[in-house]
C-alpha cells in the first residue's frame, strides 16, 4: 500500500523522530542524510516531516510528501520500515541543513551527452 503524507495533517519537523531513530541506529540521526525513493529529493532527517501517533511514527519526504520511514513497537519489538528510502547515510560529518530537490532531467541519460571534436 502506498501512503502519502499530506501537509494538511498535524506534523512536526524531523527532529521529533531523532530520539527514536537514534535509539534504533545508535548514531546521531538529525543530521543523517536521507534520499526519497519516490522523488529523489534528499536532506537531513531533521528537515523531514514527522507524524507521531500512539500506533507509530511516520517520517515523510519534505519534497513530495511520501513516507520514508515507518516505526512502530509491537509486543516489545521495534519494527522499522525503510521502504520509502533510496539511501540513508549516518555517522559522518554534518551535511547541509537544506532539503535538496533533484535536478530536472533533460531527457538524456547520463553519459550520452554529445561532445565537440578536438
Rosetta blueprint (number, residue, H / E / L):
1 X L
2 X L
3 X L
4 X E
5 X L
6 X L
7 X L
8 X L
9 X L
10 X L
11 X L
12 X E
13 X E
14 X H
15 X H
16 X H
17 X H
18 X H
19 X H
20 X H
21 X H
22 X H
23 X H
24 X H
25 X H
26 X L
27 X L
28 X L
29 X L
30 X L
31 X L
32 X L
33 X E
34 X E
35 X E
36 X E
37 X L
38 X L
39 X L
40 X L
41 X L
42 X E
43 X E
44 X E
45 X H
46 X H
47 X H
48 X L
49 X E
50 X E
51 X E
52 X E
53 X E
54 X L
55 X L
56 X E
57 X E
58 X E
59 X E
60 X E
61 X L
62 X L
63 X L
64 X L
65 X L
66 X E
67 X E
68 X E
69 X E
70 X E
71 X E
72 X E
73 X E
74 X E
75 X L
76 X L
77 X E
78 X E
79 X E
80 X E
81 X E
82 X L
83 X L
84 X L
85 X E
86 X E
87 X E
88 X E
89 X E
90 X L
91 X L
92 X L
93 X L
94 X L
95 X L
96 X L
97 X L
98 X L
99 X L
100 X E
101 X L
102 X L
103 X L
104 X L
105 X L
106 X L
107 X L
108 X L
109 X L
110 X L
111 X L
112 X L
113 X L
114 X L
115 X L
116 X L
117 X L
118 X L
